Each structure stands twice: as C-alpha cells, then as structure tokens.
Amino acid sequence: MLPFGYIFGLILFGHVDDVNVLLGGTKLWSIFVTCTMLIPLYTLQKIFTWSMNNWNKHPIVQNLMVYYNNNNNNNNSNNNLLWTMIASDINVEFRRIDKIIITTNSITSIIVTDNWIIKVLPYKIKVIHQSDAILIVNKSDTHEMSPVTRGEVQFINIEVKSTRRGSQPFDIRLNVFDFKNLQDKVSRPITVLQNIKFHKTLLDKFIDNFKEQVQENPYYEYTEELGQCIGCMQASSNVKLYKQCNNDRAIGNPEDCMVCYCRPMWCIDCMAKWFASRQDESAPETWLSSKCTCPVCRARFCILDVCLIQSI
C-alpha cells in the first residue's frame, strides 16, 4: 500500500494537477503508477482466496493439514475445521511452561513443545511434528569475535524435515551452546554428520582449550606403573601437577601456586572438568588464567602446572 499511498498523496495534496499527467508521463512512470494499483488489488485477491472455506487454502493451514491422520474423511464441512483442531493442540502445548524458545536472530525464533517443532518467521510459521521429524546437523561455522562471548563463537545448521508427504522442511541455525537445550527437548535423535565438528557445551570447548594449553607444557617423566583415573575409572591417569610457574610476589602469598606431592591419579579430561567446576560460571573468559586446587591435597595450581606424563 505504500507506493499507492504515495501516488494518492501527490494527487490529494495538489502536487499533481491531473491524474492524466501521471499516466501520460514517461513510460517508466506509467509502469510505476500501474503497479501501485495492481499490487493492492492482487493482495486483496490473495487474501480473499486464502479466506475461502474457513481459510482452508492458507499456506499455514496447508502445512497443518499434513498432520491430520484421518485422511479417509470426505466430509468437506468437517475438513474445513480440521486445521483448527491441530492449531488448538499447538496452542495448548505453547501455553505450557516447559516449552523452550530459542531466538536464533532478531526476526526468527524456534519453539519446541512436547510434540511440535515450530519455526516462526516474519511472514511464515513452519511446523513439524516430533514423531515424524528427522534432524540432521549438516554444517558448522566458526567466527573469531563475538560481542556476546568476547571470543570465538560457533554456529551450526540443523536440517529439520518430516517423513510425512507434503510437509515443509526448514533449517535451524543456532549457537552451539543452545544445542544441548534443543537436544534435551526433542524426542527424536539429532544426527551429526561425520565431517561436522563442534563443541556441544561450554565445558566441551574449555576441555579442548585446556588440552591445547597442556600440550605446550613440559612433560613429567614418571617411572612407576600408571593406574586408572580415579575420576572416570576408564582412561589411564596421564597428568601430574608439577609446579612450573614462578612466583614474583612475596613469600607466603595465599594466591601463589603450591607444590603437589600426590602421585598421578587423574586423566587430562577429568582434570579439565575439575578445573572448570572450581571456576566462576559467569566469567568463562577467565577460566584458563585462573587457579584451582588439587582434588586430593588441595594444593593450589594453575594450568601451567598441569603436565602430561612421559613414561620412562
């Protein structure tokens, strides 16, 4: 209506003396004036078509009707009201407090209820029933800077499609830290393609960064036999807390690193998880530079003191 309102305003406020001046001008101007009249007429015709038979031809209604199970019902009067039953079920689930809403960008959001996955766009609403949904992580991309995390941020693309004929598939692009919330809510497994690598949680990202930093530390030579990690009881213990950093402050400062006399009892994954559990959750950007205490003797150490074991 904006172009039409512009032309109408020119005539209403006397900027154009005669309508024939508009239509009799240049060819491009005539095309513009014609389009300003045709577009609103087309829009009204489209709305009228959608509204027929209780909005039965509206794209959102067509999407909902895919999930009506009783396809043998030939009563047209009943068919015209079937989509309202499905919409009512969605409304009931949406009112529940256990739904999750993930805002993927300023104009798009993903809503997951007990039985539905809904993508809300500015002009569309796409729905897929969870019982028929197939979710595949097919792409990931990493960006070095983000005003939110003040560091690296990673996004993944999830293709959501249904096994039902006629359903409309859609994509979900979200921050990797929202993946766990989505995974916990949907009842169907989320398939991750083999070539897609991403950190599912903030802890996973920290563990990888922790390992990279420890790889740069000197190795600790150890002659005795190593046992299983007492944290997970699965991997072999492969790290030793060995003081490496120099303390430039006064002797006896309570913030200084200390000597740990414990034998190797932890694997690097469990040590990273222990280190993360002792940090401030609201400031993950400070974790690597912070300090922790030994799980056994409580000796204070930093990440420079974590050494991989080299058996000799």
C-alpha positions as CSV (number, residue, x, y, z in Angstrom):
1,M,0.0,0.0,0.0
2,L,3.0,2.4,0.4
3,P,3.5,3.1,-3.3
4,F,-0.2,3.5,-3.8
5,G,-0.4,5.9,-0.8
6,Y,2.5,7.9,-2.3
7,I,0.6,8.4,-5.6
8,F,-2.7,9.1,-3.8
9,G,-0.9,11.7,-1.6
10,L,0.5,13.5,-4.7
11,I,-3.0,13.9,-6.0
12,L,-4.6,14.7,-2.6
13,F,-2.3,17.5,-1.7
14,G,-2.2,19.1,-5.1
15,H,1.3,18.2,-6.2
16,V,-0.2,16.8,-9.4
17,D,-3.0,18.7,-11.1
18,D,-4.4,15.8,-13.1
19,V,-4.2,12.1,-13.0
20,N,-3.6,12.1,-16.7
21,V,-0.3,13.9,-16.0
22,L,0.9,10.8,-14.1
23,L,-0.4,8.3,-16.7
24,G,0.8,10.4,-19.7
25,G,4.3,11.0,-18.5
26,T,7.3,8.8,-19.2
27,K,6.9,5.1,-19.9
28,L,8.7,4.1,-16.7
29,W,6.5,6.5,-14.6
30,S,3.3,5.0,-16.2
31,I,4.5,1.5,-15.3
32,F,5.1,2.6,-11.7
33,V,1.6,4.1,-11.4
34,T,0.0,1.0,-12.8
35,C,1.9,-1.3,-10.4
36,T,0.8,0.8,-7.4
37,M,-2.8,0.0,-8.4
38,L,-2.3,-3.6,-9.3
39,I,-0.3,-4.7,-6.2
40,P,-3.1,-3.8,-3.7
41,L,-5.6,-5.5,-5.9
42,Y,-3.5,-8.6,-6.2
43,T,-3.1,-8.6,-2.4
44,L,-6.8,-8.3,-1.8
45,Q,-7.5,-11.2,-4.3
46,K,-4.9,-13.3,-2.5
47,I,-6.4,-12.7,0.9
48,F,-9.9,-13.5,-0.5
49,T,-8.6,-16.8,-1.9
50,W,-7.0,-17.8,1.4
51,S,-10.1,-16.9,3.4
52,M,-12.4,-19.2,1.4
53,N,-13.7,-22.3,3.3
54,N,-12.5,-21.1,6.7
55,W,-9.0,-20.2,5.5
56,N,-8.6,-23.7,4.2
57,K,-6.2,-22.6,1.4
58,H,-3.8,-20.5,3.6
59,P,-0.2,-21.8,3.5
60,I,-0.1,-22.2,7.2
61,V,-3.3,-24.2,7.2
62,Q,-2.0,-26.4,4.4
63,N,1.1,-27.1,6.5
64,L,-1.1,-28.1,9.5
65,M,-3.4,-30.3,7.4
66,V,-0.5,-32.6,6.6
67,Y,-0.6,-33.8,10.1
68,Y,-4.3,-34.8,10.2
69,N,-4.4,-38.5,10.4
70,N,-7.9,-39.3,9.3
71,N,-7.4,-38.9,5.6
72,N,-10.5,-41.0,4.8
73,N,-12.9,-38.4,6.0
74,N,-14.6,-37.0,2.9
75,N,-17.0,-34.6,4.6
76,N,-15.9,-31.2,3.3
77,S,-17.7,-29.3,6.1
78,N,-15.7,-31.2,8.6
79,N,-12.4,-30.9,6.7
80,N,-12.7,-27.1,6.7
81,L,-12.5,-27.2,10.5
82,L,-9.8,-29.9,10.9
83,W,-6.9,-27.5,10.9
84,T,-8.4,-25.6,13.9
85,M,-8.2,-28.8,15.9
86,I,-4.5,-29.2,15.1
87,A,-3.9,-25.4,15.8
88,S,-5.7,-25.8,19.2
89,D,-3.4,-28.7,20.2
90,I,-0.4,-26.5,19.3
91,N,-1.9,-23.6,21.3
92,V,-2.4,-25.8,24.4
93,E,1.3,-27.0,24.3
94,F,2.6,-23.5,23.7
95,R,0.9,-22.3,26.9
96,R,2.8,-24.8,29.0
97,I,5.9,-23.5,30.9
98,D,8.1,-26.5,29.9
99,K,8.4,-25.3,26.2
100,I,11.7,-23.9,25.0
101,I,12.1,-20.8,22.9
102,I,15.4,-20.2,21.1
103,T,15.9,-16.8,19.4
104,T,18.2,-17.5,16.5
105,N,18.3,-13.9,15.3
106,S,16.3,-10.7,15.6
107,I,13.4,-11.9,13.4
108,T,13.5,-15.7,13.7
109,S,12.8,-18.0,16.7
110,I,12.5,-21.7,17.2
111,I,9.8,-23.0,19.6
112,V,9.9,-26.6,20.8
113,T,6.9,-28.1,22.7
114,D,6.3,-31.6,23.8
115,N,5.2,-32.7,20.3
116,W,5.9,-29.9,17.9
117,I,8.9,-28.1,16.4
118,I,7.9,-24.6,15.2
119,K,9.9,-22.1,13.3
120,V,8.5,-18.5,13.5
121,L,9.5,-16.2,10.6
122,P,8.2,-12.6,10.0
123,Y,5.7,-13.8,7.4
124,K,5.6,-17.6,7.9
125,I,5.1,-20.3,10.6
126,K,6.5,-23.7,9.8
127,V,5.6,-26.7,12.0
128,I,6.8,-30.3,12.1
129,H,5.5,-33.0,14.5
130,Q,8.3,-34.5,16.5
131,S,7.1,-38.1,15.9
132,D,7.9,-37.7,12.2
133,A,10.9,-35.3,12.5
134,I,14.4,-36.0,11.2
135,L,17.1,-33.7,12.5
136,I,20.5,-33.6,10.8
137,V,23.4,-31.2,11.7
138,N,24.9,-30.6,8.2
139,K,27.0,-27.5,8.7
140,S,29.0,-25.6,11.2
141,D,30.9,-22.3,11.0
142,T,33.2,-20.6,13.5
143,H,33.7,-16.8,14.0
144,E,36.6,-15.5,15.9
145,M,35.0,-12.5,17.5
146,S,31.6,-12.0,19.2
147,P,30.3,-9.1,21.3
148,V,28.5,-11.6,23.4
149,T,31.2,-14.1,24.3
150,R,34.2,-11.8,23.7
151,G,35.9,-14.5,21.8
152,E,35.3,-17.4,19.4
153,V,31.6,-18.2,18.6
154,Q,30.4,-21.2,16.7
155,F,27.1,-21.8,14.9
156,I,25.5,-24.9,13.5
157,N,22.9,-25.5,10.8
158,I,20.3,-28.2,11.5
159,E,18.1,-29.5,8.7
160,V,14.6,-30.4,10.0
161,K,12.3,-32.5,7.8
162,S,9.4,-34.8,8.2
163,T,8.7,-38.3,6.9
164,R,5.1,-37.2,6.1
165,R,4.4,-36.4,2.5
166,G,3.7,-32.8,1.8
167,S,5.4,-31.4,4.8
168,Q,7.7,-28.3,4.5
169,P,11.3,-28.8,5.7
170,F,13.2,-26.0,7.2
171,D,16.6,-25.2,8.6
172,I,17.6,-24.1,12.1
173,R,20.8,-22.0,12.6
174,L,21.7,-21.6,16.2
175,N,24.6,-21.1,18.6
176,V,26.3,-24.3,19.6
177,F,25.6,-23.5,23.3
178,D,21.8,-23.8,22.5
179,F,22.3,-27.2,21.0
180,K,22.0,-29.0,24.4
181,N,18.7,-27.3,25.3
182,L,17.3,-28.3,21.9
183,Q,18.6,-31.9,22.2
184,D,17.1,-32.3,25.6
185,K,13.6,-31.2,24.5
186,V,13.2,-33.0,21.2
187,S,12.2,-36.7,21.4
188,R,14.0,-37.6,18.2
189,P,17.8,-38.1,17.9
190,I,19.8,-35.4,16.3
191,T,22.2,-36.9,13.7
192,V,25.6,-35.2,13.4
193,L,27.4,-35.8,10.1
194,Q,30.8,-37.3,10.5
195,N,32.6,-34.3,9.0
196,I,30.9,-31.8,11.3
197,K,32.8,-30.9,14.5
198,F,31.6,-28.5,17.1
199,H,31.6,-28.0,20.9
200,K,28.2,-29.0,22.2
201,T,28.6,-27.2,25.5
202,L,30.9,-24.6,27.1
203,L,32.6,-27.3,29.0
204,D,33.5,-29.2,25.9
205,K,35.0,-26.1,24.5
206,F,37.0,-25.5,27.6
207,I,38.3,-29.1,27.7
208,D,39.7,-28.8,24.2
209,N,41.4,-25.4,25.0
210,F,42.7,-26.9,28.3
211,K,44.2,-29.8,26.4
212,E,45.8,-27.5,23.8
213,Q,47.5,-25.5,26.6
214,V,48.7,-28.5,28.5
215,Q,50.3,-29.8,25.3
216,E,52.6,-26.8,25.4
217,N,53.7,-27.5,28.9
218,P,56.8,-29.7,29.6
219,Y,56.3,-33.4,30.1
220,Y,56.7,-35.0,33.5
221,E,58.9,-38.1,33.5
222,Y,57.5,-41.0,35.5
223,T,59.0,-44.4,36.1
224,E,56.3,-46.2,38.0
225,E,53.2,-48.0,36.6
226,L,50.2,-45.8,36.0
227,G,46.8,-46.8,37.2
228,Q,43.3,-45.9,36.1
229,C,42.0,-42.4,36.5
230,I,40.1,-42.3,39.8
231,G,37.7,-39.8,38.3
232,C,36.2,-41.8,35.4
233,M,37.8,-45.2,36.0
234,Q,38.1,-45.7,32.3
235,A,41.2,-43.9,31.0
236,S,44.7,-44.2,32.4
237,S,46.0,-41.4,34.6
238,N,48.2,-39.3,32.4
239,V,48.7,-35.9,34.1
240,K,50.8,-34.8,37.1
241,L,50.6,-31.5,38.9
242,Y,54.1,-30.2,38.9
243,K,54.9,-26.6,39.8
244,Q,56.2,-24.7,36.8
245,C,55.2,-21.1,37.3
246,N,57.5,-18.6,39.1
247,N,56.0,-16.5,41.9
248,D,57.2,-12.9,41.8
249,R,55.3,-11.9,44.8
250,A,56.2,-12.0,48.4
251,I,56.7,-15.5,50.0
252,G,53.6,-16.8,51.7
253,N,51.1,-15.1,49.4
254,P,47.9,-17.1,49.6
255,E,47.4,-16.8,45.8
256,D,50.7,-18.4,44.9
257,C,50.8,-21.9,43.3
258,M,51.9,-24.7,45.6
259,V,53.8,-27.9,45.3
260,C,51.6,-31.0,44.9
261,Y,53.1,-34.3,46.3
262,C,50.2,-36.5,45.0
263,R,51.1,-39.3,42.6
264,P,49.4,-39.2,39.1
265,M,45.8,-40.3,39.6
266,W,43.8,-38.3,37.0
267,C,43.4,-38.2,33.2
268,I,43.5,-34.9,31.5
269,D,39.8,-34.9,30.7
270,C,38.8,-35.3,34.4
271,M,41.4,-32.8,35.5
272,A,40.0,-30.3,33.0
273,K,36.4,-30.9,34.3
274,W,37.6,-30.5,37.9
275,F,39.4,-27.3,36.9
276,A,36.3,-25.9,35.2
277,S,34.0,-26.9,38.2
278,R,36.0,-24.6,40.5
279,Q,35.7,-21.5,38.3
280,D,33.2,-18.7,38.1
281,E,30.4,-19.7,35.8
282,S,29.5,-16.1,34.9
283,A,33.1,-15.4,33.6
284,P,34.2,-18.2,31.4
285,E,36.7,-16.0,29.6
286,T,38.8,-16.0,32.8
287,W,38.9,-19.8,33.3
288,L,42.2,-20.6,31.6
289,S,44.0,-17.8,33.5
290,S,42.5,-18.7,36.9
291,K,43.7,-21.2,39.5
292,C,42.4,-24.3,41.1
293,T,43.2,-26.7,44.0
294,C,44.3,-30.3,43.7
295,P,41.3,-32.6,44.2
296,V,43.2,-34.6,46.8
297,C,45.7,-32.5,48.8
298,R,44.1,-29.0,47.9
299,A,47.5,-27.6,46.7
300,R,46.8,-24.6,44.6
301,F,47.9,-24.8,40.9
302,C,47.4,-23.1,37.6
303,I,47.2,-24.5,34.1
304,L,51.0,-24.1,33.6
305,D,51.4,-26.7,36.4
306,V,49.5,-29.5,34.6
307,C,52.0,-31.7,32.8
308,L,51.4,-34.8,30.7
309,I,53.2,-37.9,31.8
310,Q,56.1,-39.4,29.9
311,S,56.8,-43.0,31.0
312,I,60.4,-44.0,31.1
